Every structure is written in structure tokens, then in C-alpha cells.
């Protein structure tokens, strides 16, 4: 009771502080004018931004299949190179199944289809899907962003229930479907969910990992198109993952000529077919190459350790990241990796199903011994999520105090007639969660959702969740895809506790996106020292802003910025001003100021 009372008092205090910060004439942006006041905390700007379209996942009441609850991906990229972060929305679709002919059609809804939204600044977006040629109308779930051909602009990979799609950016505002030439369409019978583009073998180009969920076509044929499930208390609950035959994930090696080679059998040794969701590439063992962690639904998660040549061995069980601390597989959905405790080792967070907790794995590895400790309970991350189904997740320093915070999107999978209480006080539509990082010595996270702005108070069926600076004001905003309704576009107006520094990296010897680069920022005469590793894939069915945002606390500049490029070369930049954005090019000594 004492702990609960203190948490309530802290939440009330934060709410009052946020309200005070939101009053008056607004805050000053770096290098920009004052803007009209809005409530403090997160504010939903989707409607005024023109993002009123809805996600499509079929009609639950008529076809309540588990796979329909998984969609809702979102990717961010600066597709036109104008310095603004654009959005790619991965839509689902309705579908028709003819049991007599055993045929399936996924293009039954003319309003459904993926969308590319160009950021025009001032919280306005324009739908440029048709002109850009990226309006895939398959049943989309997630995807990945990355410059796979190293030509200087970002490309798109879309994961579908059916044929996956690779769009090559032509550099003139348009894209070309190069799936067949590249050889990355996958198996049309399967449902691919999420993907990651990263340089696994260190040859300077991005390889591709694709997570597969199950054989949907097989199930539809076996059941004649009828949903499997049970009715409890008058509510139909469709069967879980076990009704599908689990499938192996795919790994494609980039040949460097615009094509990929499927090396799944050789690269993913002893892979066990599973129900795969989000992968995140990161250097788990600090040996200089990228490993990969994959969240799996209801089965043990993967921790693929790279031998340096792009060949992997699953070390999840030995490292303590396969199952919960009680030894049970969890229903892993989303995942992110970052050094939240600032000890130079990358930690992991994984979101899970209801009646469980989200899991924080603290990296305790030593040379020759890879080990992660489950600190979900003592860190506070496991609080507030027992009645929620959690999906997207990210380590982000929202208030620029030099400590990483944590954001989680939520939404259930079992609809109810009145969309009311499901169980344990939980609901069908659910609100996101925001945890602020409290730093040393405890390195705990505090749930401050109640006082963190009106944008976090609307219950939704949250799924894909990405983090990016959409208004170029130096802090991270949030976009959440919501099933069968419009998305959330949350502007970050939390009171700033410090100055910020935005860094954009460009590889030369390394892959152009510099995926895998490690950046260490020191500020305040040694009081702040943060290490981040650049990865674009993470959260759930999403990609994140390729720019890295560091909070400097009270310091107005970074004393030292050290970049270890994926090629292994290292550069040091000194006395870098805060409240600004810079572009760092591998091998170039001068910084290019962006704003």
C-alpha cells in the first residue's frame, strides 16, 4: 500500500508539472520560433496531419482468425531526401475464402492498401502512394527499411500474408517492385510478419532476415475456411498459434548486385520452426559483429549469435533470453535493444501477452560468458502490463535528460460484444504505457502514463509503433497503428529536462545506412556517457528514425562524440554543440549541420 501511494503521489506531481509546463505561450524549439501552446505531454496530431485513414484487418465478427489480429505495421523513412521523416503505413485487407475451390482472395476491399505519406512539415502529410508506386494491396503485417543497394536512398520491404514485396527507391520520388529480380518474395502460403535489414557478414551491404508465423493456407484448407476456437461466457475466442503449423524464418544474403541468395539453411543452424515476430539486430557479445534477437509467439525466443561471417547459432537458452525467469516460453511480440544502464553492454526488452509481464533482460555478459538477467520485476518494467497485450516497444530518451525511457503500445486480440471488460480488469482497447528512466544507482523505470498527456489516454487496438522526430524539433515523437481505426500520431511535448543532440550517420566503407555503428556521447565533464548502436528494425512490425537523438541533460554541448563504424574504423568529434542536428560521414572530419 505504501508503494502504491507513493506511485500515485509521483503520478499526480508529474501531472501537475506537465500541466504547468503546458500553460503559457509554448516552448521554444531549437533554432525556431515559439509555437502556440498545447497540453504538455503527448498530444495526438493525427487528424490535423491528415492521417484519418483506417487500418483494415478483415471483419472479426465474420472471420475471427488469429492472423487478422497481427497486422498493423508502420515504417518511417525520408524517401525524398528533404530532411523530413515520412511514413509508410502497412495495411491489411479483407479476404474471401471459397472452400469448394479452395481459393483465397485478399483484395476484396477497394479501400485497403499500403500508403506512403509525405511529410510536408507543420504536422501535415500528403498521400503520395499512387505517384510513388508503393500501394501494395496484399494482407500486410510489417516490414523493414534500408538502403540495400547503397545508392543513398532508403528502400522498402513489406511482409505479407502471401508474397512479400521489395520496393527499390528510384531517387526521384518513385519506387520499383524488384521482388522477383531480387529473389526475396518468400513463400506465398505463409504469413511473414516482421523483418530486419542489417549487414550480417560485414561486406558493406544489408542482408535480410524475415520472420514467418505459420501456414495460413494449410489451416484454411483443413477447416474449410471456418474459424477454430471456443465460446466462453458468450464470447468467441479463436484458437491461438497452436492451430497453425509453425514455420522457419528466412535469411537472405545480399550479393551486392541487386539480388539476394536464400542461405537460411546454412546461416540459421539448427533452427526450430516457430511463430516469429520482430527481429532486432544488435551486438550482444561486444565482438564487433551484429547478432540478432527474435521475439516468438508462445515459443522460446531466438538469440542468434554471429560467428563473424554471417552464420549464426542460437544461444538464447544458455544466455537466459529464451524464456521467462520461471522457465516458461512467453508470447513475445515486440523487441528493442539499447544500453539503458550505461555500462557499455546492450540490453533487451520484449513485450508479451496478457496475464504475463513484459520482460527486461539486463546484459551481464563478461568476456567469454554471454548472460542476461531478467530484471523485469525490480526495474519496474513489469508493472502495469498484466492486463494488457503489449506489442510495439522502444528505448527512447523522450525528455532529453540523458537516460533512456521506455514506451509500449497495447491492444487485445479477443473482441467482445460490447468491447468491454475481458478479464482481470483488462479491456479490448487499451492505452499505451510510458516509463521514464530514473538512472543510477537503481536504473529503474517509473510508470508515468497517467500524467503524460492526453495522447496516451485514448484506448486503441495498438500494434505497430515507431519513434521518430516528425517535426525536427530535436525530440522523438510516436506513431501507432491501430487495428480497424485511424492511427495515433503523438507529438512529444514532455517538459525537457535537458538539451539534445541529433546525429545522422552515412557509411562509406560501411553500409550506407551505417546500421551497426556504435556512437558514444560524453558530456558535462564526464557526468554523462551514453552508448547507442544504430539499428532501424525493432519495436513491432516497424522501423525507427535513422537519426540518433541523445539527451545531454544540463550540458549545452557534447565534449566528445566517438563513432565506431561497422567497418571497424573509429572517429572522434569534439565540442559538438547541443540543440542541433549534424550529419556525420564515415572518413570525413568535418560535421555537416542540418539545423
N, C-alpha and C positions, 0 to 999 in steps of 0.2 A: 504493500500500500504506500509506503514511504517513497519507493522508487517511482511508482505511478504518479504520485502527487508532484514529485519534482519534475518529471517529464511534462506534466500538464502545465506547471508554472513556467517552465522553459518555453513551451509552445506559445503560451499566452504572451510572454515577454517578447518573443520573436515577432509575433503577430502585431503587437503594438509598435515595435521598432520598424517593421515593414510599412505599417500604415503611416507612421510619421515620415518615413523616407519618401513615400509616395505623394505626400502633400506638397503644396507649393508649386513651383514652376518647372519641375523636372530636373533631371541630372544632365550634366554636360558630358557630351561624348568626346573622345579623343579627337582633337583637331576639327570638331564640328560645332554647330550652334546648339543652343538649348532647344529642347523639343517640348511639346505640350505634355502636361502631367498625365500619367496613367497610374492605376493602382500599382503598388510595389509588389514584387514577387513575379510570378509567371502570369502573363496575360495572353489569352488566345486571340491571335490576329488573323485566323484563317478566313473568316468571312470578308473582311475588308481587303484581304490579299487576293480575293477572287478564288479561293480554294473551297468551293462549295460542292464539288463533285462528290459522289459517293462510291465507296468500295462495293464490289459485287462478289458474293461468295455463294450464290445459289440461294434457294429458299429452304431454310432449315425445316420448316413445318412440313414441307412436302418431301424433301430428300435429306433427312438428317444423318448424313455421313460424316464420320470423324474428319475426313480430309478437308471438308469445307470449312472447318474451324481453324485451319492452319495458316491461311493466306494473309495477305496484307503487308507486303514488303514496301520498302522505300529506300531510295538511293539518292545521294547528293553528289554533285559534280559541277564544275564550271565548264560546261560543254562548249561555250562560245568564247572563252578566254577573256571575258570582260572584267574579271575581278569579283563578280557576284556569284554567290553559291546558288545553283539551280537545283531543281527537284525532279527526280524520276519516280513516278508512282506505279507500283506493280499491282495490277488489278487482277481479281479472279474473274469468274463468269458464272452464268447459269449453265446447266448441261441437261441433255436429254439422253436417256438410255433406252434402246429398243431391244428387249430381251429375246424377241423372236429372231431378229437379225444379228443380235449380239454386237451391235454397233453403238458407238458413243459419239455424241456431238457436243463440243464445248463452246460453240459460238452461237448460242441461242439468244443472247441478249445483245441487241444492237447498241445499247448504251455503254456496254462494258468494253474495257480495253485499257492498256497501259497508257500513261500520259507523261509527256515531258513538259515541265513548267519552267519557263524562262523568268529569272529574277530581274525585274526592271528597276529595282531599288524602291525605297519608300514603302516597303511592305506591299508591293504589287507584283503579281505574277501573271504571265501570259501563256496560254496553252499553245505550244508550237509543235505538237505531236505530228500532225499531218505533214507540215513542211519539213520536219526533221526526218520523217520516215521511221519512227520507232513505236508505232501503235500496235504492238503485238496483241492479239485477242485470244490467246490461249488462256488456260486457267493458271495464272501466275501466282507464285508464292513469294519468292525472294530473288536475290541476285547479288551481283558484285560489280564494282567499278575498278578500272585500272587501265593504264596505258600499255596494253600487251604488245604493241608494235613499236613502242619507243619513238613515236613521231611527235610527241609533245602535246597531245590532247587526249582526254580520257575516253575510254571505250566502255560499253555496257554489256554485261552478261546477265541474262534473265533465266531464272529457274522456274520451270513449269511442271504441271501435271501433264506430261506429254513431251514433245520436242522442246528442248531448251534453245535459246537464241543468243547469238553473239552479234552485237552491232558494232561495227568499226566506225569511229568518228572520222569523217572526211575532212574536217578542219574548216569547213565552210558553212557550218550550221546544219549539215545533213549527216545521216548515218547510212551505212550499207549493211544489210544482213549477209554476213560472211560465214554463217554457221556451217554450211556444208563444206565449203573450202577449208575451213579451219579444222573440221572434224570433231566438234565439241557438242553435237546435238544430244548425245546421251541416248537412253532407251525410251521410246515413246510410250511404253506401257507403264512406266514408273512415274512417281511423283518426286521430282527433285525439289528440295526446299530452300537451301541456302548455299552460298559459295564463297570462296576467297581466292583472290589473285595475289600471288607473292612469289618471290624468287627463291625457290627451294634449293636449287643446285648452284647458286652463286655465279651464274653465267651472264648476268646483266639483263635478263628479261623475265617477265612474270609468268609463272606456271599457274595452273588452275586446279583447285580442289572443289568437288561438287558433292554435297551431302544428299543422299537418297533416303526416302522414307519407306515406301512399300509399293507392292504391285497392286495398284488400284484396279486395273483392268481385270486381273485374275479374280479379285473379290466380286466385282460386278457380274462377271460371267457365272461365278459359282452360286451367287444368290439371286440371279435373275433380276438384278437391279433393286432388290428390296433391302432396306437398311437393317442391320443387325443391332440388337440392343434389348433392353429390358425396360419395363414401366414400373417405377417406384413412386408411390404416393401420387399417382396420376400424372407423373412426368416421364416422358420417354427419354431415356439416356442411351445414346448409341454406344456401340461397343468401342473399347479402347484400341490401342495399337495392335494388340494380340490378334485381331481379326485379319490383319494384313500379313503377308509373308515379308519379313524384313529383307532389306536389300543392301548390298555392298556399296560403299561410296566409290567415287571415281577420282582419279588423279591423272591430269593431262600435262605432259612435259612440253614446254614451248620450244619449238625448233628454231625460232628466230627468223623464219621466212614467211610468217603469217599463218602457219599451220601448227597443230598440236599433235602429239602422239600419246595414245592411251597407254600408260605404264602402270596402271592400278595394281596389277598382279605382282609386279616386281617391286614397286615403290612402297606399297602398304602391306608389309609382310604379315602373314597370319591374321588378316583382317577378319573379324566376325561380323556378318551382316547384322545391321541394326536399324533403328528408326532415327536417322540422322537429322539434326537441325544445324545450328550455327557453328561454323568453324572460326577460330581466330588464330592467326599466325603470330608467334612471339618466340623469343629466345629464352626458353625455360631454364636451360642449364648454363647460360652465360658463356657459351663456347664460340660465339660469333656467327652461327647459322640459325636459320629460322625453323623452329619446331611448330607444332600445330596442336591445338586443343579443340575437341569437337563435343558439343553437348548432344546427348542422345536421349530420346524419349523412352522412359521406362526400362532402359538398359544401361549398362555401365558406360560411362563417358570414355572417350579416347584421349590419350596424351601421346601424340606421335613425335618421337624424338628423332631428329635428323642426324644421320651419320656424316653429314657434310657434303654428300653427293646427290641429295635429293631422294634418298632412300630412308625409310622410316621404320621404327619398331615401337609398338605400343607399350609404354611404361606406366600407364595410368594406375594400375593396381599397386605396383611397387612404390610409386610416388605418392600415393594417398589421394588421388584425384578421380578415381573411377567411380566410387560410391560415397555414401554419406559416412559420418563418423560412427554410425551404428552398423555399418556394413551392408546397407541396403541400396540397390540401384534407385536413383531418383528419376523424375521426369524432366530431364534437362531441356531447356528451351533456348535461352539466350546466354551469351557469354562475353566477357571482356577481360583484358589483361592490362595491368598497369602496376607501377611501383607505388602503392598507396602509402606504405610505411617508410619510404625514402631510405631503404637500406641497400639499394643497388640491385635488387632482385625483383623480377616481375611476378606479381600475384594474380590470382584468378577470382572472378566472381561468376556464378552460374545461377540462373533463375529456374524455378521449379513449379510443380503443380500445387494445388491447394492441399491443405492438411499436411503440409511439409513446410520447410523453410528454405529460403534462398541461401546459397552456400558461398562463403568467402574462404578461399584457400590462401593462406599466407605462406609465401615461399621461404622455406627454412633450409634450402639446399646449401651444402658445403662442397668443395671440390671432391668429385668422385662419388658424391651421395646426393641424389635427386630426391627431395622430400618436401611435401606441402602439408601444412597443418590446418585442419578445419577449425576456424575461429569464428564461425557464424554466430554462435551464442554470445561469446564475450565481447565481440566487436559491435554488437547491436544490429548487424545486417539482417539477422534472422527475425527481428521483431516487426510486427505489423503486417506480415505476409501470410500467416497461417490460413486465413480465409480467402486468399487471393490466388489466382492463376497468373503467374508472372511471365513475361515474355522479353521485351527489349530491356537492355541494361547498359549502363556506361559509367566509367570513371571520368568525371569532368570537374575541373575547378570552376564552379559557377560564380563564386563570389570573389575570385582572384586573391585569395589570402595565402596562396602558396601550398594549400593542402587539397587533395582530391576529394570531391564529393561523389555521391552515388545517386543515380536516377533509375527508376524501374517503371515500365509500363505494365498494366494489368488488365485482365478481362477474362471472364469464364468461358467455358466451351459448351456447357449444358444450358440450353434455353429453357425457360419456364413459361407457363401460360401467361402470367402477369409480369414476368421478368422481375419477380420479387425475390424474397429470401430463398436461397438454395439450401444451404446447410451451415452450421457453425456461425450463423450471423452473416455469412457471405452473400453476395448478390451476383446477378448475371453481369450487369455493367459495373465496372469498378474504376476507382480513381487511381492515378499514378502515385508513386512514392518518391519523396526526396529526402535523402540523408546528407547532412553536412558533416564533413570530416573534421574531427577535433584534434588531430595531431598528437605529438608526443606528450607524455610518455605512454599513454594508453592506446593511441591510434584507434579510437572508437569512432563510430558513426552515430549521429543523433537524428532520429526521425522528426523532421520539422514540417511535414506536409501540410498540417492544419493551418499554419501561418505563412505559407509560402506563395500566396497569391490565388486569385480566382480561377486562373487557368488550370489549376490542379484539382478543382472541386467538381468538375463535370464528370459523372460516371460514364464510361465508354467501354466498348469492347476493344481495348488497346492491343495492338500486335506489334508490327514493325515500328522501330523507334530509332531515330538518328539524331546526332548532335552536330550543330554547325552554326557559324556566325552569319546569319542571313542578312543582317543589316550592317555588317562591317563596323561594329562599334567596339570590338575588342573583347566580347564575351560570347559564350556559347548559348544558342537557343536550342529548342527541341521541336522535332516534328514527329507526330504519332499517327500511324494509320489505324483506323477504327473500322471494324467489320460492319458492312451494310449501312454505313453512315459517313458523313463528312469527316475529314481528318482534324487533328489539332495542330496548330502552328503556334507554339508557345514562345513569345518574346521574353527573354530573361531581363527582368528589371529588379532583381535582387539587389539590396544595398551592397555596394562594392566595399570590400574590406582591404583593398589594395590596388596597385597598378597592375597592368597586364602587358604581355609581350606576345605578339603573334608571329610565327615563323612559317614560311613556305619553303619547302626543300625541292631542289631539282637535281637529280643524279646525272652524271656524265659517264664515268666508268661504270657506275652502278645503274640499276634500272631507273628509268626516267622519273618515276614517282618517288624514288628513294624509300620504298617500302622496306622496313627492317633497319632503317637508320636509327641510331641512338643519339638523343640530344640531352646534354646535361647543362642546366642553367644554374649559376651561382649568383646570389645577390645579397645585399645587406651585409657586406663584410663577412660572408660565410654563414650568416644565420639561416639563409635559405639555400638549399641544394636539392634540385629535383632532376630526376632522370625520366625521360619518356622515350618510348620506342614507337616509331611511326608504323601504324597499320591502318588500312582502310576498312577491312572487314571486321565485323563484330556486332554487338547488340543482338538483335534478332531480325533476320531477313532484311538486313540493312547495310549501308556503308556510312562512313562518317566523313566529316570535313577533312580534306587532306592537309589543311593548315593546323599547326600545333599551337595551342593557346596556353601560356604559362602565367600563373599568378605570381606577382613579385612581392606581395604584401606591401609594407610601407616603403620599400625601395623604389626609387624612380628610374633605376637602370639595372641591367644585368651586368655584374662585374666581369663575368666570363661565360661565354657560350661555347661548349665543346660539342662538335658533331663527329660521331664515328659513322662514316658512310658504309653502306653494305659491301662496298669493295674492300673495306678494311682500312682505308686511308682516314686520317683524322685531321680536323681543322679546328682552330681556336679563334674566336672573335671576342674582343674585349670592349668593355664600356658601351654596351648596346642600349640605346635609350628605350625606356618603357613607354606605354600608351602609344604604341606604334606597331606597324607590321612591316616585316622585311622578307625579301626573297634571298635565299642562300643557294648558290650554285656550286656544285662539287668542283673543287680545284680553284675557284675564284676567290680572291682575298677580300674584295670589296662587297659590301652589302647593298642590295637594291631596295630602297624604301618604297613600299607600296602605298602607305598612308601614314 
